[in-house]
Amino acid sequence: MAVGAFLLLAVAQLATAHFGLEYPAWRDATLGSGHNYSQWAYPCAGVPGNIPGGNRTDWPLTGGSVILDLHHDWTYVFINLGLGANVTVFNYTLTPEFLNATGEGKLCLPTVPLPADLKVEDGTQASIQVITVGDSGAGLYNCADITFKADAKPLQGDACRTVGVTTAAIKEQKAGTSAGAIAGMNSVVLSSVVGLALLFVCGMSL
């Protein structure tokens, strides 16, 4: 009976595991879209890049805003970037201090800066990959196609509101990181999340 209850709980958690990428506009809706997409699928939930007539958002040259719709009590959030018109490899991390987001609701990051050594030009095409990791230790993926524009601005005011979510930054650590240093942020985290987290920070491109 206990095993059955545990399995039912696990299935229920998997069924509700999801998040929305509201800004930049995701490549395509991966929630109830009618397509054969799965947010469990690396790197972009099964959504191909550069869809004809698909979403592509102008983004500032030094980095811009990201809005997420989070559906879990807590979530680790990682944001990566890949350059090109049809990106499948995301080899720049935009969150060297990845986020522990607590609460269900809207999370707006006003400005997610580019790495200091990454220079882009007006008109450069790229894609953003957002990865979330919850208490299951598994990653969920969504991507957004962008074009860097000199006249694009980060979202401001009511256009970038965080509701129901608080965040804390967790500094990336090198090999030898103790599970307790990260798992201490949430007592329910398994130590395996640490290893997964560091892979996600690198975009799983190594």
Summary of the structure (lengths in Angstrom):
residues: 206
radius of gyration: 16.9
end to end distance: 43.3
largest distance: 60.8
contacts: 623
relative contact order: 0.22
helix: 16%
strand: 35%
